[in-house]
Amino acid sequence: MLFVAALSALAGYNHARAKRALAGRAHGHVMEVDGLRLHFIEAGTGMPLILLHGNGSMAQDFKSSGIFDQAAKTYRVLAFDRPGFGRSTRSRGRRWSARDQADLIHAAAGRLGIENYIVLGHSWGAWVALELARRHSPLVAGVVLVSGYYYPPPRLDLGLAALPALPVVGTAFRHTLLPLLVRLAWPWTMQKIFHPADVAVDFAVLAKDVASRPSQLRAVCLESASMLTAALLTKASYTDIAVPTGILAGSGDRLFDAEGEARRLHAEVGGSLLDVVEGAGHMVHQSAPEAVIAMVDAIAGRHSSSKETGGYEPASSGGAASPDVPGGR
């Protein structure tokens, strides 16, 4: 009984802390799409630029990195909390795969009267960006992919990370011990995703309590399960991507071989641009925001050129990055 009481008290503490995590943080806009409450922040005018965060993060990631405000000087920027993250809900009974999320974001763009847009996706968000390019290419002006995991092999850690998404036992774990473990491991997690670059203190402080909320941990675990499913059941191929594509990766990424993944994708997607950022880890957009903005500008330029010439014609295969991407190689 004492053990049960302790777990109940811990669950109550986690619930209260989860409520405080978003309290006082700036609200953006909320819209109902496909039965889901979708939250986003918006600023600027010009070509629409949609920002999609990675697994475990939220739209504010792009604010803390400076990318949101810098891009808003040139573009109409919309950063979305993907389903289950930040202030967005995640309905049960649906997988919310990268394909599902691509359709959701596209529907949201349509609701906002946006007919042509660039998509920037970080990590898991890069999968969604690729699905947008694949499924809605007539209205996708280009994609910028940062630290994506495009060819995931089956991995034991993905299976373990997916376990807390299971009913009953997994639910109890997510509401009691898991948030505590996430907070205790937070310094190590930050070192791992930022290395070899310095940890961005603003992001680390902002994300800690948001990322350890039980509701958000459910989304994290479900997305790990989606990645494992993709690794087991599909053979990734991106030869059908036919929009201007920019690819960035940190040379020191320790989560996986991001540089190798990026170079493989670059070879597969015709005409794509590649920039491997030296001295950056998985959080390239936090450590080298100027490189990400440069790639966005390059992709926007390619889209503008394609409009003038009557359509984008990707090369038959990837090659060295174009000189119009500073630092590209």
Contacts in CASP RR format, 6 or more apart in sequence:
PFRMAT RR
TARGET T0000
AUTHOR 0000-0000-0000
METHOD contacts of the structure
MODEL  1
MLFVAALSALAGYNHARAKRALAGRAHGHVMEVDGLRLHFIEAGTGMPLI
LLHGNGSMAQDFKSSGIFDQAAKTYRVLAFDRPGFGRSTRSRGRRWSARD
QADLIHAAAGRLGIENYIVLGHSWGAWVALELARRHSPLVAGVVLVSGYY
YPPPRLDLGLAALPALPVVGTAFRHTLLPLLVRLAWPWTMQKIFHPADVA
VDFAVLAKDVASRPSQLRAVCLESASMLTAALLTKASYTDIAVPTGILAG
SGDRLFDAEGEARRLHAEVGGSLLDVVEGAGHMVHQSAPEAVIAMVDAIA
GRHSSSKETGGYEPASSGGAASPDVPGGR
7 172 0 8 1.000
7 176 0 8 1.000
7 177 0 8 1.000
10 176 0 8 1.000
10 177 0 8 1.000
10 180 0 8 1.000
11 175 0 8 1.000
11 176 0 8 1.000
14 175 0 8 1.000
14 176 0 8 1.000
14 179 0 8 1.000
14 180 0 8 1.000
14 212 0 8 1.000
14 213 0 8 1.000
14 214 0 8 1.000
15 175 0 8 1.000
15 214 0 8 1.000
17 179 0 8 1.000
17 209 0 8 1.000
17 212 0 8 1.000
17 213 0 8 1.000
18 179 0 8 1.000
18 209 0 8 1.000
18 212 0 8 1.000
18 213 0 8 1.000
18 214 0 8 1.000
18 215 0 8 1.000
20 209 0 8 1.000
21 209 0 8 1.000
21 210 0 8 1.000
21 212 0 8 1.000
21 213 0 8 1.000
22 86 0 8 1.000
22 87 0 8 1.000
22 210 0 8 1.000
25 60 0 8 1.000
26 41 0 8 1.000
27 39 0 8 1.000
27 87 0 8 1.000
28 39 0 8 1.000
28 40 0 8 1.000
28 41 0 8 1.000
28 42 0 8 1.000
29 39 0 8 1.000
29 40 0 8 1.000
29 41 0 8 1.000
29 42 0 8 1.000
30 37 0 8 1.000
30 38 0 8 1.000
30 39 0 8 1.000
30 87 0 8 1.000
31 37 0 8 1.000
31 38 0 8 1.000
31 40 0 8 1.000
31 108 0 8 1.000
31 111 0 8 1.000
31 112 0 8 1.000
32 38 0 8 1.000
33 104 0 8 1.000
33 107 0 8 1.000
33 108 0 8 1.000
33 111 0 8 1.000
34 103 0 8 1.000
34 104 0 8 1.000
34 107 0 8 1.000
35 91 0 8 1.000
36 83 0 8 1.000
36 88 0 8 1.000
36 89 0 8 1.000
36 90 0 8 1.000
36 91 0 8 1.000
36 104 0 8 1.000
37 87 0 8 1.000
37 88 0 8 1.000
37 89 0 8 1.000
38 80 0 8 1.000
38 81 0 8 1.000
38 83 0 8 1.000
38 88 0 8 1.000
38 104 0 8 1.000
38 108 0 8 1.000
39 59 0 8 1.000
39 80 0 8 1.000
39 81 0 8 1.000
39 86 0 8 1.000
39 87 0 8 1.000
39 88 0 8 1.000
40 59 0 8 1.000
40 78 0 8 1.000
40 79 0 8 1.000
40 80 0 8 1.000
40 81 0 8 1.000
40 108 0 8 1.000
41 59 0 8 1.000
41 60 0 8 1.000
41 63 0 8 1.000
41 68 0 8 1.000
41 78 0 8 1.000
41 79 0 8 1.000
42 76 0 8 1.000
42 77 0 8 1.000
42 78 0 8 1.000
42 79 0 8 1.000
43 68 0 8 1.000
43 69 0 8 1.000
43 72 0 8 1.000
43 76 0 8 1.000
43 77 0 8 1.000
44 72 0 8 1.000
44 73 0 8 1.000
44 75 0 8 1.000
44 76 0 8 1.000
44 77 0 8 1.000
45 76 0 8 1.000
46 74 0 8 1.000
46 75 0 8 1.000
46 76 0 8 1.000
47 74 0 8 1.000
47 75 0 8 1.000
47 76 0 8 1.000
47 116 0 8 1.000
47 117 0 8 1.000
47 118 0 8 1.000
47 141 0 8 1.000
47 300 0 8 1.000
47 303 0 8 1.000
48 75 0 8 1.000
48 76 0 8 1.000
48 77 0 8 1.000
48 78 0 8 1.000
48 109 0 8 1.000
48 114 0 8 1.000
48 116 0 8 1.000
48 117 0 8 1.000
48 118 0 8 1.000
49 71 0 8 1.000
49 75 0 8 1.000
49 76 0 8 1.000
49 77 0 8 1.000
49 78 0 8 1.000
49 117 0 8 1.000
49 118 0 8 1.000
49 119 0 8 1.000
49 120 0 8 1.000
49 296 0 8 1.000
50 78 0 8 1.000
50 79 0 8 1.000
50 80 0 8 1.000
50 105 0 8 1.000
50 109 0 8 1.000
50 117 0 8 1.000
50 118 0 8 1.000
50 119 0 8 1.000
50 120 0 8 1.000
51 59 0 8 1.000
51 62 0 8 1.000
51 67 0 8 1.000
51 68 0 8 1.000
51 71 0 8 1.000
51 77 0 8 1.000
51 78 0 8 1.000
51 79 0 8 1.000
51 80 0 8 1.000
51 120 0 8 1.000
51 121 0 8 1.000
52 80 0 8 1.000
52 82 0 8 1.000
52 105 0 8 1.000
52 119 0 8 1.000
52 120 0 8 1.000
52 121 0 8 1.000
52 122 0 8 1.000
52 125 0 8 1.000
52 126 0 8 1.000
52 128 0 8 1.000
52 129 0 8 1.000
53 59 0 8 1.000
53 61 0 8 1.000
53 62 0 8 1.000
53 79 0 8 1.000
53 80 0 8 1.000
53 81 0 8 1.000
53 82 0 8 1.000
53 85 0 8 1.000
53 121 0 8 1.000
53 122 0 8 1.000
53 123 0 8 1.000
53 125 0 8 1.000
54 61 0 8 1.000
54 82 0 8 1.000
54 121 0 8 1.000
54 122 0 8 1.000
54 123 0 8 1.000
54 124 0 8 1.000
54 125 0 8 1.000
55 123 0 8 1.000
55 124 0 8 1.000
55 125 0 8 1.000
55 219 0 8 1.000
55 220 0 8 1.000
55 223 0 8 1.000
55 224 0 8 1.000
56 85 0 8 1.000
56 207 0 8 1.000
56 211 0 8 1.000
56 216 0 8 1.000
56 219 0 8 1.000
56 220 0 8 1.000
56 223 0 8 1.000
57 85 0 8 1.000
57 122 0 8 1.000
57 123 0 8 1.000
57 207 0 8 1.000
57 211 0 8 1.000
58 81 0 8 1.000
58 85 0 8 1.000
58 86 0 8 1.000
58 207 0 8 1.000
58 210 0 8 1.000
59 79 0 8 1.000
59 80 0 8 1.000
59 81 0 8 1.000
59 86 0 8 1.000
60 79 0 8 1.000
60 86 0 8 1.000
60 206 0 8 1.000
60 207 0 8 1.000
60 210 0 8 1.000
61 79 0 8 1.000
61 122 0 8 1.000
61 203 0 8 1.000
61 206 0 8 1.000
61 207 0 8 1.000
61 285 0 8 1.000
61 286 0 8 1.000
62 68 0 8 1.000
62 79 0 8 1.000
62 285 0 8 1.000
63 69 0 8 1.000
63 79 0 8 1.000
64 200 0 8 1.000
64 202 0 8 1.000
64 203 0 8 1.000
64 206 0 8 1.000
64 286 0 8 1.000
65 200 0 8 1.000
65 203 0 8 1.000
65 285 0 8 1.000
65 286 0 8 1.000
65 289 0 8 1.000
66 289 0 8 1.000
67 120 0 8 1.000
67 285 0 8 1.000
67 289 0 8 1.000
67 292 0 8 1.000
67 293 0 8 1.000
68 77 0 8 1.000
68 79 0 8 1.000
70 289 0 8 1.000
70 293 0 8 1.000
71 77 0 8 1.000
71 293 0 8 1.000
71 296 0 8 1.000
74 297 0 8 1.000
75 118 0 8 1.000
75 296 0 8 1.000
75 300 0 8 1.000
76 114 0 8 1.000
78 109 0 8 1.000
78 112 0 8 1.000
78 114 0 8 1.000
80 88 0 8 1.000
80 105 0 8 1.000
80 108 0 8 1.000
81 87 0 8 1.000
81 88 0 8 1.000
82 88 0 8 1.000
82 101 0 8 1.000
82 125 0 8 1.000
82 128 0 8 1.000
82 219 0 8 1.000
83 89 0 8 1.000
83 90 0 8 1.000
83 91 0 8 1.000
83 96 0 8 1.000
83 101 0 8 1.000
83 104 0 8 1.000
83 219 0 8 1.000
84 90 0 8 1.000
84 215 0 8 1.000
84 216 0 8 1.000
84 218 0 8 1.000
84 219 0 8 1.000
85 216 0 8 1.000
85 219 0 8 1.000
86 210 0 8 1.000
86 216 0 8 1.000
90 96 0 8 1.000
90 215 0 8 1.000
90 218 0 8 1.000
90 219 0 8 1.000
90 222 0 8 1.000
94 100 0 8 1.000
95 222 0 8 1.000
95 226 0 8 1.000
96 104 0 8 1.000
96 222 0 8 1.000
96 226 0 8 1.000
97 226 0 8 1.000
98 124 0 8 1.000
98 125 0 8 1.000
98 127 0 8 1.000
98 128 0 8 1.000
98 130 0 8 1.000
98 131 0 8 1.000
98 226 0 8 1.000
99 131 0 8 1.000
99 135 0 8 1.000
101 128 0 8 1.000
101 131 0 8 1.000
102 128 0 8 1.000
102 129 0 8 1.000
102 131 0 8 1.000
102 132 0 8 1.000
102 134 0 8 1.000
102 135 0 8 1.000
102 136 0 8 1.000
103 135 0 8 1.000
105 119 0 8 1.000
105 128 0 8 1.000
105 132 0 8 1.000
106 132 0 8 1.000
106 135 0 8 1.000
106 136 0 8 1.000
106 139 0 8 1.000
109 117 0 8 1.000
109 139 0 8 1.000
115 139 0 8 1.000
116 139 0 8 1.000
116 140 0 8 1.000
116 141 0 8 1.000
117 139 0 8 1.000
117 140 0 8 1.000
117 141 0 8 1.000
118 140 0 8 1.000
118 141 0 8 1.000
118 142 0 8 1.000
118 143 0 8 1.000
118 144 0 8 1.000
118 296 0 8 1.000
118 299 0 8 1.000
118 300 0 8 1.000
118 303 0 8 1.000
119 128 0 8 1.000
119 129 0 8 1.000
119 132 0 8 1.000
119 133 0 8 1.000
119 140 0 8 1.000
119 142 0 8 1.000
119 143 0 8 1.000
119 144 0 8 1.000
120 129 0 8 1.000
120 143 0 8 1.000
120 144 0 8 1.000
120 146 0 8 1.000
120 292 0 8 1.000
120 296 0 8 1.000
121 128 0 8 1.000
121 129 0 8 1.000
121 143 0 8 1.000
121 144 0 8 1.000
121 145 0 8 1.000
121 146 0 8 1.000
122 146 0 8 1.000
122 147 0 8 1.000
122 148 0 8 1.000
122 284 0 8 1.000
122 285 0 8 1.000
123 146 0 8 1.000
123 147 0 8 1.000
123 148 0 8 1.000
123 149 0 8 1.000
123 282 0 8 1.000
124 148 0 8 1.000
124 149 0 8 1.000
124 223 0 8 1.000
124 227 0 8 1.000
125 148 0 8 1.000
126 145 0 8 1.000
126 146 0 8 1.000
126 147 0 8 1.000
126 148 0 8 1.000
126 149 0 8 1.000
126 150 0 8 1.000
127 148 0 8 1.000
127 149 0 8 1.000
127 150 0 8 1.000
129 143 0 8 1.000
129 144 0 8 1.000
129 145 0 8 1.000
130 143 0 8 1.000
130 145 0 8 1.000
130 150 0 8 1.000
130 238 0 8 1.000
130 241 0 8 1.000
132 140 0 8 1.000
132 143 0 8 1.000
133 140 0 8 1.000
133 142 0 8 1.000
133 143 0 8 1.000
133 241 0 8 1.000
133 242 0 8 1.000
133 243 0 8 1.000
133 245 0 8 1.000
134 240 0 8 1.000
134 241 0 8 1.000
137 242 0 8 1.000
137 243 0 8 1.000
140 243 0 8 1.000
141 243 0 8 1.000
141 244 0 8 1.000
141 299 0 8 1.000
141 300 0 8 1.000
141 303 0 8 1.000
142 243 0 8 1.000
142 244 0 8 1.000
142 245 0 8 1.000
142 299 0 8 1.000
142 302 0 8 1.000
142 303 0 8 1.000
143 241 0 8 1.000
143 243 0 8 1.000
143 244 0 8 1.000
143 245 0 8 1.000
143 246 0 8 1.000
143 299 0 8 1.000
144 245 0 8 1.000
144 246 0 8 1.000
144 248 0 8 1.000
144 292 0 8 1.000
144 295 0 8 1.000
144 296 0 8 1.000
144 299 0 8 1.000
145 245 0 8 1.000
145 246 0 8 1.000
145 247 0 8 1.000
145 248 0 8 1.000
145 262 0 8 1.000
145 265 0 8 1.000
146 248 0 8 1.000
146 249 0 8 1.000
146 284 0 8 1.000
146 285 0 8 1.000
146 292 0 8 1.000
147 248 0 8 1.000
147 249 0 8 1.000
147 250 0 8 1.000
147 253 0 8 1.000
147 255 0 8 1.000
147 258 0 8 1.000
147 281 0 8 1.000
147 282 0 8 1.000
147 283 0 8 1.000
147 284 0 8 1.000
147 285 0 8 1.000
148 249 0 8 1.000
148 258 0 8 1.000
148 261 0 8 1.000
148 262 0 8 1.000
149 227 0 8 1.000
149 255 0 8 1.000
149 256 0 8 1.000
149 258 0 8 1.000
149 261 0 8 1.000
150 236 0 8 1.000
150 238 0 8 1.000
150 261 0 8 1.000
150 264 0 8 1.000
150 265 0 8 1.000
151 236 0 8 1.000
151 261 0 8 1.000
151 264 0 8 1.000
151 265 0 8 1.000
152 158 0 8 1.000
152 227 0 8 1.000
152 228 0 8 1.000
152 230 0 8 1.000
152 231 0 8 1.000
152 236 0 8 1.000
153 231 0 8 1.000
154 228 0 8 1.000
154 231 0 8 1.000
154 232 0 8 1.000
155 228 0 8 1.000
155 231 0 8 1.000
158 224 0 8 1.000
158 225 0 8 1.000
158 227 0 8 1.000
158 228 0 8 1.000
158 231 0 8 1.000
159 224 0 8 1.000
159 225 0 8 1.000
159 228 0 8 1.000
161 220 0 8 1.000
161 221 0 8 1.000
161 224 0 8 1.000
162 221 0 8 1.000
162 222 0 8 1.000
162 224 0 8 1.000
162 225 0 8 1.000
162 228 0 8 1.000
163 170 0 8 1.000
163 221 0 8 1.000
164 170 0 8 1.000
164 173 0 8 1.000
164 174 0 8 1.000
164 178 0 8 1.000
164 217 0 8 1.000
164 218 0 8 1.000
164 221 0 8 1.000
165 218 0 8 1.000
165 221 0 8 1.000
165 222 0 8 1.000
165 224 0 8 1.000
165 225 0 8 1.000
174 214 0 8 1.000
174 217 0 8 1.000
174 218 0 8 1.000
174 221 0 8 1.000
175 214 0 8 1.000
178 212 0 8 1.000
178 214 0 8 1.000
178 217 0 8 1.000
179 212 0 8 1.000
179 213 0 8 1.000
179 214 0 8 1.000
179 217 0 8 1.000
182 189 0 8 1.000
182 211 0 8 1.000
182 212 0 8 1.000
182 217 0 8 1.000
183 208 0 8 1.000
183 209 0 8 1.000
183 212 0 8 1.000
186 204 0 8 1.000
186 208 0 8 1.000
186 212 0 8 1.000
190 199 0 8 1.000
190 204 0 8 1.000
191 199 0 8 1.000
192 254 0 8 1.000
192 255 0 8 1.000
192 282 0 8 1.000
193 254 0 8 1.000
193 255 0 8 1.000
193 281 0 8 1.000
193 282 0 8 1.000
193 283 0 8 1.000
194 200 0 8 1.000
194 281 0 8 1.000
194 282 0 8 1.000
194 283 0 8 1.000
194 286 0 8 1.000
194 287 0 8 1.000
195 252 0 8 1.000
195 254 0 8 1.000
195 281 0 8 1.000
196 252 0 8 1.000
196 279 0 8 1.000
196 280 0 8 1.000
196 281 0 8 1.000
197 279 0 8 1.000
197 280 0 8 1.000
197 281 0 8 1.000
197 283 0 8 1.000
197 286 0 8 1.000
197 287 0 8 1.000
197 288 0 8 1.000
198 287 0 8 1.000
200 283 0 8 1.000
200 286 0 8 1.000
200 287 0 8 1.000
203 283 0 8 1.000
203 286 0 8 1.000
210 216 0 8 1.000
211 217 0 8 1.000
211 220 0 8 1.000
230 236 0 8 1.000
237 268 0 8 1.000
238 265 0 8 1.000
238 268 0 8 1.000
238 269 0 8 1.000
239 268 0 8 1.000
239 269 0 8 1.000
241 269 0 8 1.000
241 270 0 8 1.000
241 272 0 8 1.000
241 314 0 8 1.000
242 312 0 8 1.000
242 314 0 8 1.000
243 312 0 8 1.000
244 299 0 8 1.000
244 301 0 8 1.000
244 302 0 8 1.000
244 303 0 8 1.000
244 306 0 8 1.000
244 312 0 8 1.000
245 269 0 8 1.000
245 270 0 8 1.000
245 271 0 8 1.000
245 272 0 8 1.000
245 273 0 8 1.000
245 299 0 8 1.000
246 272 0 8 1.000
246 273 0 8 1.000
246 274 0 8 1.000
246 275 0 8 1.000
246 295 0 8 1.000
246 298 0 8 1.000
246 299 0 8 1.000
246 325 0 8 1.000
247 262 0 8 1.000
247 265 0 8 1.000
247 266 0 8 1.000
247 269 0 8 1.000
247 272 0 8 1.000
247 273 0 8 1.000
247 274 0 8 1.000
247 275 0 8 1.000
248 262 0 8 1.000
248 274 0 8 1.000
248 275 0 8 1.000
248 276 0 8 1.000
248 277 0 8 1.000
248 284 0 8 1.000
248 291 0 8 1.000
248 292 0 8 1.000
248 295 0 8 1.000
249 258 0 8 1.000
249 259 0 8 1.000
249 260 0 8 1.000
249 261 0 8 1.000
249 262 0 8 1.000
249 275 0 8 1.000
249 276 0 8 1.000
249 277 0 8 1.000
249 284 0 8 1.000
250 258 0 8 1.000
250 259 0 8 1.000
250 276 0 8 1.000
250 277 0 8 1.000
250 278 0 8 1.000
250 279 0 8 1.000
250 280 0 8 1.000
250 281 0 8 1.000
250 282 0 8 1.000
250 284 0 8 1.000
251 259 0 8 1.000
251 276 0 8 1.000
251 277 0 8 1.000
251 278 0 8 1.000
251 279 0 8 1.000
251 280 0 8 1.000
251 281 0 8 1.000
252 258 0 8 1.000
252 259 0 8 1.000
252 279 0 8 1.000
252 280 0 8 1.000
252 281 0 8 1.000
253 259 0 8 1.000
253 280 0 8 1.000
253 281 0 8 1.000
253 282 0 8 1.000
254 281 0 8 1.000
254 282 0 8 1.000
255 282 0 8 1.000
258 281 0 8 1.000
258 282 0 8 1.000
259 276 0 8 1.000
262 274 0 8 1.000
262 276 0 8 1.000
263 274 0 8 1.000
263 276 0 8 1.000
265 272 0 8 1.000
266 272 0 8 1.000
266 273 0 8 1.000
266 274 0 8 1.000
266 318 0 8 1.000
266 319 0 8 1.000
266 321 0 8 1.000
267 317 0 8 1.000
267 318 0 8 1.000
267 319 0 8 1.000
268 317 0 8 1.000
268 318 0 8 1.000
269 314 0 8 1.000
269 318 0 8 1.000
270 314 0 8 1.000
270 315 0 8 1.000
270 316 0 8 1.000
270 317 0 8 1.000
270 318 0 8 1.000
270 319 0 8 1.000
271 314 0 8 1.000
271 315 0 8 1.000
271 317 0 8 1.000
271 318 0 8 1.000
271 319 0 8 1.000
272 314 0 8 1.000
272 318 0 8 1.000
272 319 0 8 1.000
273 295 0 8 1.000
273 298 0 8 1.000
273 299 0 8 1.000
273 321 0 8 1.000
273 322 0 8 1.000
273 324 0 8 1.000
273 325 0 8 1.000
273 328 0 8 1.000
274 319 0 8 1.000
274 320 0 8 1.000
274 321 0 8 1.000
274 325 0 8 1.000
274 328 0 8 1.000
274 329 0 8 1.000
275 291 0 8 1.000
275 294 0 8 1.000
275 295 0 8 1.000
275 321 0 8 1.000
275 325 0 8 1.000
275 327 0 8 1.000
275 328 0 8 1.000
275 329 0 8 1.000
276 328 0 8 1.000
276 329 0 8 1.000
277 284 0 8 1.000
277 287 0 8 1.000
277 288 0 8 1.000
277 291 0 8 1.000
279 287 0 8 1.000
280 287 0 8 1.000
280 288 0 8 1.000
280 291 0 8 1.000
281 287 0 8 1.000
284 291 0 8 1.000
284 292 0 8 1.000
285 292 0 8 1.000
291 326 0 8 1.000
291 327 0 8 1.000
294 325 0 8 1.000
294 326 0 8 1.000
294 327 0 8 1.000
295 325 0 8 1.000
298 322 0 8 1.000
298 324 0 8 1.000
298 325 0 8 1.000
301 324 0 8 1.000
302 312 0 8 1.000
303 312 0 8 1.000
306 312 0 8 1.000
306 313 0 8 1.000
320 329 0 8 1.000
321 327 0 8 1.000
321 328 0 8 1.000
321 329 0 8 1.000
322 328 0 8 1.000
END
